[in-house]
Amino acid sequence: MKHSLHDLAIFGGAPAFANPLHVGRPNVGDRAALRARLDRMLDDRWLTNGGPFVTEFEQRVAAVLGVRHCVATCNATVALDIAIAALGLSGEVIVPSFTFIATVHALQWRGITPVFCDINPQTHNIDIDHIEPLITSRTSGILGVHVWGRACNVLALADIARRHRLRLLYDAAHAFGCSAEARMIGSFGDAEVFSFHATKFLNAFEGGALVTNDDGIAEQARLTRNFGFVGEDEVSCVGINGKMSEASAAMGLTSLDCMRGLIAVNRRNHECYVAGLADVPGVRVAKYDDQEENNFQYVVLEVDDSASGLSRDRLQQILRAENILARRYFHPGCHRMEPYRTLYPNAQHSLPHTETLCARVLLLPTGTTVDRSDVQKVCDILRFAVANSRPIEVKARTLDHLTAP
């Protein structure tokens, strides 16, 4: 009989969690408020095409971020595509490989060559010292990513972009409610793009937005998301259907109503993980800057197997055997996914910090479905696994044997 790690608990007996505890469980917010909005939407028979909820959502998002324009979209990938077009990016764009694949795909869809830049191993964001050697006559812009909601070095990036006359776009999918230099993320560069996917801190079921202080970029983005229509029967440019639905905006507004409470829960869980794993060798929870606003959405564990005795991947398997669905991010790196690994087969040689981090990062469960006792159980399992790393490895090899054909 074949067995899997999901069938066998590492520590004997039933798994620690009867129901899976996993990264990315959506925050729901006030269900009564959401139902009231959905009832109003159905009563009005206005389901899409820039209805009152989308308008209100855009206004509230812009107010929170302190920007002039918010252009809500059906998802963040479409928002990136619209932003790339509105900024007139072409040729080559410098981008980190340590990001979700959509960041790079959005460039590729537009026929733009992504030029992979290494990351700073402390911040996990694009390494500003690695950017200028990558700039060529074909470079049109830089696409930075605020990983885990922790801001890129926005001042240095702005300086590089200004001196080389490059466009500066940010993927801020992780960063709603976060700040940099005492300003909310969303107000930097030429434009920034947010995700309101179900798994994000602020969710709209599925959604995204381009935000900017540039009137021209905002106008072009609004045209592009609605097929290029400038009137009932006139189209001025090539566009797509990138509109956010009223149902998504209703969920987004409900999430905005609960924003402070969501941050409090995330912060509590993050602090519990930091305290619970503080003295566990070889594992470190990435911290947030107390001088800035944070949403604390991600509990990022870095695993140093030379100190812990266990690799990141083995720790993930152990957690999964206990029904804890931790996630590897951003494994294995965009440069090792298609089509990029075929197009740029030697990219890894210039991305040493990216390569290292892709093998070390593990995201742990958090959010409103996780409480202090859940966090404590996860910490206890990690502590036990590391403390007994040699016996665990022996048992893990036995499990590997059981899973063989």
C-alpha positions as CSV (number, residue, x, y, z in Angstrom):
1,M,0.0,0.0,0.0
2,K,1.3,3.5,-0.9
3,H,1.2,6.2,1.8
4,S,1.8,9.9,1.6
5,L,3.0,12.4,4.1
6,H,-0.6,13.6,4.4
7,D,-1.5,10.1,5.7
8,L,1.2,9.9,8.3
9,A,1.9,12.3,11.2
10,I,5.6,12.7,11.9
11,F,5.1,12.6,15.6
12,G,2.7,9.7,15.8
13,G,-1.1,9.6,16.2
14,A,-3.4,12.0,14.5
15,P,-2.0,15.2,12.9
16,A,-1.9,18.3,15.1
17,F,-4.8,19.9,13.1
18,A,-7.9,17.9,12.1
19,N,-8.6,20.6,9.5
20,P,-5.7,22.0,7.4
21,L,-4.2,25.2,8.8
22,H,-2.8,26.9,5.7
23,V,-1.4,30.1,4.2
24,G,-3.9,32.2,2.3
25,R,-7.2,31.5,4.0
26,P,-9.3,34.5,3.1
27,N,-10.4,37.2,5.6
28,V,-14.2,37.6,5.3
29,G,-15.0,40.6,7.5
30,D,-18.5,41.6,8.5
31,R,-20.9,39.2,6.7
32,A,-24.0,41.2,7.5
33,A,-22.4,44.4,5.9
34,L,-21.4,42.4,2.9
35,R,-24.8,40.8,2.5
36,A,-26.5,44.3,2.8
37,R,-24.2,45.6,0.0
38,L,-24.9,42.6,-2.2
39,D,-28.7,42.9,-1.7
40,R,-28.5,46.6,-2.7
41,M,-26.5,45.7,-5.8
42,L,-29.2,43.1,-6.8
43,D,-32.0,45.5,-6.0
44,D,-30.4,48.2,-8.2
45,R,-29.6,45.6,-11.0
46,W,-26.2,47.3,-11.4
47,L,-23.6,44.5,-11.4
48,T,-20.7,45.9,-13.4
49,N,-19.6,48.8,-15.7
50,G,-18.5,51.4,-13.1
51,G,-21.4,51.2,-10.6
52,P,-21.6,53.0,-7.2
53,F,-19.7,50.4,-5.3
54,V,-16.7,50.5,-7.7
55,T,-16.8,54.3,-7.6
56,E,-16.9,54.4,-3.8
57,F,-14.1,51.7,-3.5
58,E,-11.8,53.8,-5.8
59,Q,-12.4,56.9,-3.8
60,R,-11.8,55.2,-0.5
61,V,-8.6,53.5,-1.7
62,A,-7.3,56.7,-3.1
63,A,-8.0,58.4,0.3
64,V,-6.3,55.7,2.3
65,L,-3.2,55.9,0.1
66,G,-3.1,59.7,-0.3
67,V,-3.1,59.5,-4.1
68,R,-5.2,61.4,-6.7
69,H,-6.3,58.4,-8.8
70,C,-7.3,54.8,-8.2
71,V,-8.3,52.7,-11.2
72,A,-10.0,49.5,-10.0
73,T,-9.6,46.4,-12.1
74,C,-10.7,42.8,-12.2
75,N,-7.4,41.5,-10.9
76,A,-3.8,42.8,-10.3
77,T,-2.3,41.0,-13.3
78,V,-4.6,43.0,-15.6
79,A,-3.7,46.2,-13.6
80,L,0.0,45.5,-14.3
81,D,-0.7,45.0,-18.0
82,I,-2.6,48.3,-18.1
83,A,0.1,50.1,-16.2
84,I,2.8,48.8,-18.5
85,A,0.9,50.0,-21.5
86,A,0.0,53.4,-19.9
87,L,3.7,54.0,-19.0
88,G,4.7,53.2,-22.5
89,L,7.2,50.5,-21.4
90,S,9.1,48.6,-24.2
91,G,12.3,46.9,-25.0
92,E,13.8,45.8,-21.6
93,V,12.5,46.3,-18.1
94,I,14.6,45.5,-15.0
95,V,12.7,43.3,-12.5
96,P,13.5,41.0,-9.6
97,S,13.1,37.3,-10.1
98,F,12.1,36.9,-6.5
99,T,8.4,37.7,-7.1
100,F,5.1,36.0,-8.0
101,I,5.2,34.9,-11.7
102,A,2.5,37.4,-12.7
103,T,4.9,40.3,-12.3
104,V,7.2,38.9,-15.0
105,H,4.4,37.5,-17.2
106,A,2.8,40.9,-17.5
107,L,6.0,42.1,-19.2
108,Q,6.3,39.1,-21.4
109,W,2.7,39.5,-22.6
110,R,3.6,42.9,-23.9
111,G,6.7,41.6,-25.7
112,I,9.0,43.2,-23.2
113,T,12.3,41.5,-22.2
114,P,12.5,41.0,-18.4
115,V,16.0,41.7,-17.2
116,F,16.3,39.8,-13.9
117,C,18.0,41.7,-11.0
118,D,19.2,40.2,-7.8
119,I,17.8,41.0,-4.4
120,N,19.1,42.4,-1.2
121,P,19.3,39.3,1.2
122,Q,18.3,41.4,4.2
123,T,15.2,43.2,2.7
124,H,14.3,40.6,0.0
125,N,13.6,43.5,-2.3
126,I,15.4,44.5,-5.5
127,D,19.1,45.2,-5.0
128,I,19.7,48.8,-5.9
129,D,23.4,48.2,-6.3
130,H,22.7,45.6,-9.0
131,I,20.4,47.8,-11.2
132,E,22.7,50.3,-13.0
133,P,25.0,47.6,-14.5
134,L,21.9,46.1,-16.1
135,I,20.8,49.3,-17.8
136,T,21.2,49.4,-21.6
137,S,20.0,51.5,-24.5
138,R,16.9,49.3,-24.6
139,T,15.9,49.7,-21.0
140,S,12.7,51.7,-20.6
141,G,11.9,51.1,-17.0
142,I,12.3,49.5,-13.6
143,L,9.6,47.3,-12.0
144,G,10.1,47.0,-8.3
145,V,8.2,44.7,-5.9
146,H,7.4,45.6,-2.3
147,V,7.9,42.0,-1.1
148,W,6.0,41.0,2.1
149,G,4.7,44.6,2.1
150,R,8.1,45.9,3.2
151,A,9.0,48.8,0.9
152,C,11.7,48.8,-1.7
153,N,14.4,51.5,-1.3
154,V,12.0,54.0,-2.9
155,L,14.4,57.0,-2.7
156,A,17.3,55.2,-4.3
157,L,15.1,53.8,-7.1
158,A,13.6,57.2,-7.8
159,D,17.1,58.6,-8.1
160,I,18.2,55.9,-10.5
161,A,15.1,56.3,-12.6
162,R,15.5,60.1,-12.8
163,R,19.2,60.0,-13.7
164,H,18.6,57.4,-16.5
165,R,15.3,58.8,-17.6
166,L,13.4,55.5,-16.9
167,R,9.9,54.8,-15.9
168,L,9.4,53.5,-12.4
169,L,6.5,51.1,-11.7
170,Y,5.9,49.2,-8.5
171,D,4.1,45.9,-7.9
172,A,2.6,46.6,-4.5
173,A,0.4,43.4,-4.4
174,H,1.6,42.7,-0.8
175,A,1.6,46.3,0.4
176,F,-1.8,47.7,0.9
177,G,-1.8,49.6,4.3
178,C,2.0,49.8,4.4
179,S,4.2,52.8,4.3
180,A,7.7,54.0,3.3
181,E,9.4,57.2,4.3
182,A,6.3,58.1,6.3
183,R,4.2,58.0,3.1
184,M,1.7,55.2,2.2
185,I,2.9,52.8,-0.4
186,G,0.9,53.7,-3.5
187,S,2.3,57.2,-4.0
188,F,5.7,56.2,-5.3
189,G,7.1,56.0,-8.8
190,D,5.0,56.7,-11.9
191,A,2.3,54.2,-10.7
192,E,1.8,51.3,-8.3
193,V,-0.4,48.2,-8.6
194,F,-2.2,46.5,-5.8
195,S,-3.8,43.1,-5.6
196,F,-7.2,42.5,-3.9
197,H,-7.2,38.7,-4.5
198,A,-9.0,36.5,-2.0
199,T,-5.7,35.6,-0.3
200,K,-4.4,39.2,0.1
201,F,-4.7,41.3,3.3
202,L,-7.5,43.4,1.7
203,N,-9.6,41.2,-0.5
204,A,-12.3,41.9,-3.0
205,F,-13.0,38.3,-3.9
206,E,-10.8,38.9,-6.9
207,G,-9.5,42.4,-7.9
208,G,-6.7,44.8,-8.4
209,A,-6.0,48.5,-8.9
210,L,-3.6,50.9,-10.5
211,V,-2.9,54.0,-8.4
212,T,-1.1,57.1,-9.5
213,N,-0.8,60.9,-9.1
214,D,-0.3,61.3,-12.8
215,D,-3.5,62.5,-14.5
216,G,-2.4,61.2,-17.9
217,I,-1.6,57.7,-16.7
218,A,-4.9,57.5,-14.9
219,E,-6.8,58.6,-18.0
220,Q,-5.1,56.1,-20.2
221,A,-5.7,53.3,-17.7
222,R,-9.4,54.1,-17.5
223,L,-9.7,53.9,-21.2
224,T,-7.7,50.7,-21.5
225,R,-9.7,48.8,-18.9
226,N,-12.9,49.5,-20.8
227,F,-12.0,48.5,-24.4
228,G,-10.8,52.0,-25.2
229,F,-14.2,53.6,-25.1
230,V,-14.4,57.4,-24.9
231,G,-18.1,57.5,-25.5
232,E,-21.1,55.3,-26.2
233,D,-19.9,54.4,-29.7
234,E,-16.4,55.7,-30.0
235,V,-13.2,53.8,-29.3
236,S,-9.9,55.8,-29.1
237,C,-7.3,53.0,-28.5
238,V,-6.8,49.3,-28.1
239,G,-8.3,48.2,-24.8
240,I,-9.4,45.2,-22.8
241,N,-12.2,44.3,-20.4
242,G,-10.4,44.9,-17.1
243,K,-13.3,46.3,-15.1
244,M,-13.9,45.4,-11.4
245,S,-17.4,44.0,-10.8
246,E,-19.8,45.6,-8.2
247,A,-19.7,42.3,-6.2
248,S,-16.0,42.5,-5.9
249,A,-16.1,46.2,-4.9
250,A,-18.8,45.4,-2.3
251,M,-16.3,42.8,-0.8
252,G,-13.5,45.4,-1.1
253,L,-15.5,48.0,0.8
254,T,-16.4,45.4,3.5
255,S,-12.6,44.6,3.8
256,L,-11.8,48.4,4.1
257,D,-14.3,48.7,6.9
258,C,-12.5,45.9,8.8
259,M,-8.9,47.0,8.0
260,R,-7.8,48.1,11.4
261,G,-9.1,44.9,13.0
262,L,-7.3,42.7,10.3
263,I,-4.0,44.4,11.0
264,A,-4.4,43.8,14.7
265,V,-5.0,40.1,14.2
266,N,-2.0,39.8,11.8
267,R,0.2,41.7,14.2
268,R,-0.8,39.6,17.1
269,N,0.0,36.4,15.2
270,H,3.3,37.7,13.8
271,E,4.4,38.7,17.3
272,C,3.4,35.3,18.7
273,Y,5.5,33.6,16.0
274,V,8.5,35.8,16.6
275,A,8.3,35.0,20.4
276,G,7.6,31.3,19.9
277,L,10.5,30.7,17.5
278,A,13.0,33.2,19.0
279,D,15.4,30.5,20.4
280,V,14.9,27.8,17.7
281,P,18.3,27.3,16.0
282,G,18.4,27.9,12.2
283,V,15.0,29.5,11.8
284,R,14.2,33.2,11.8
285,V,11.0,35.1,11.4
286,A,11.4,38.2,9.1
287,K,10.6,41.4,11.0
288,Y,8.8,44.6,10.0
289,D,10.0,48.1,10.5
290,D,8.3,49.6,13.6
291,Q,8.8,53.1,12.2
292,E,6.4,52.4,9.3
293,E,2.9,51.3,8.8
294,N,2.6,47.5,8.2
295,N,-0.2,45.1,7.4
296,F,1.7,42.1,8.9
297,Q,0.1,39.9,6.3
298,Y,3.1,37.5,5.9
299,V,4.9,35.4,8.5
300,V,8.1,34.7,6.6
301,L,10.4,32.0,8.0
302,E,13.9,31.8,6.8
303,V,15.5,28.4,7.3
304,D,19.3,27.9,7.6
305,D,19.7,24.2,7.4
306,S,23.3,24.3,8.5
307,A,22.0,25.5,11.9
308,S,18.6,23.8,12.1
309,G,19.7,20.4,10.8
310,L,16.7,20.4,8.5
311,S,16.2,21.9,5.1
312,R,13.3,24.2,4.3
313,D,11.7,21.6,2.1
314,R,11.9,18.9,4.8
315,L,10.4,21.3,7.4
316,Q,7.6,21.9,4.9
317,Q,7.0,18.2,4.6
318,I,6.9,17.8,8.4
319,L,4.4,20.6,8.8
320,R,2.2,19.2,6.0
321,A,2.2,15.8,7.8
322,E,0.7,17.7,10.7
323,N,-1.9,19.3,8.4
324,I,-0.1,22.7,8.4
325,L,0.1,23.8,4.8
326,A,3.0,26.1,4.8
327,R,4.2,27.5,1.4
328,R,7.5,28.0,-0.3
329,Y,7.9,31.5,-1.7
330,F,8.9,32.4,-4.4
331,H,10.2,28.9,-5.2
332,P,12.0,28.3,-7.5
333,G,12.2,31.9,-8.7
334,C,10.8,33.3,-11.9
335,H,14.0,32.7,-13.8
336,R,13.6,28.9,-13.2
337,M,10.1,28.8,-14.6
338,E,9.0,28.7,-18.2
339,P,9.5,30.4,-20.6
340,Y,12.3,32.2,-18.7
341,R,14.4,29.2,-17.8
342,T,14.6,28.4,-21.6
343,L,15.0,32.0,-22.7
344,Y,17.7,32.8,-20.1
345,P,19.3,29.4,-19.1
346,N,22.2,31.0,-17.3
347,A,20.3,33.6,-15.3
348,Q,20.9,31.9,-12.0
349,H,24.6,32.7,-12.2
350,S,23.9,36.4,-11.7
351,L,21.2,35.9,-9.0
352,P,23.1,34.3,-6.1
353,H,21.0,36.0,-3.4
354,T,17.7,35.1,-5.2
355,E,18.9,31.5,-5.5
356,T,19.7,31.3,-1.8
357,L,16.5,32.8,-0.6
358,C,14.3,30.7,-2.9
359,A,15.6,27.7,-1.1
360,R,15.1,29.1,2.4
361,V,11.8,30.9,2.7
362,L,8.7,29.3,4.1
363,L,5.4,31.1,4.8
364,L,3.5,30.2,7.9
365,P,-0.3,30.4,8.4
366,T,-1.8,33.6,9.8
367,G,-4.9,35.7,9.4
368,T,-8.3,35.7,11.0
369,T,-8.7,31.9,10.9
370,V,-5.5,31.5,13.0
371,D,-5.5,32.2,16.8
372,R,-2.8,32.2,19.4
373,S,-3.2,28.5,20.3
374,D,-2.8,27.6,16.6
375,V,0.4,29.6,16.4
376,Q,1.7,27.9,19.5
377,K,1.1,24.5,18.0
378,V,3.0,25.4,14.9
379,C,5.9,26.8,16.9
380,D,5.9,23.6,19.1
381,I,6.1,21.4,16.1
382,L,9.0,23.4,14.5
383,R,10.8,23.5,17.8
384,F,10.5,19.7,18.2
385,A,11.5,19.0,14.6
386,V,14.7,21.1,14.9
387,A,15.6,19.7,18.4
388,N,15.2,16.2,17.1
389,S,16.5,16.8,13.6
390,R,18.5,13.6,13.2
391,P,15.7,11.2,14.3
392,I,13.3,13.2,12.2
393,E,15.5,12.9,9.1
394,V,15.7,9.1,9.7
395,K,11.9,8.8,10.0
396,A,11.5,11.1,7.0
397,R,13.6,8.8,4.9
398,T,11.4,5.9,6.0
399,L,8.4,7.9,4.8
400,D,10.2,8.5,1.5
401,H,10.5,4.7,1.2
402,L,6.8,4.3,1.8
403,T,5.9,6.8,-0.8
404,A,8.0,5.1,-3.5
405,P,6.2,3.3,-6.3
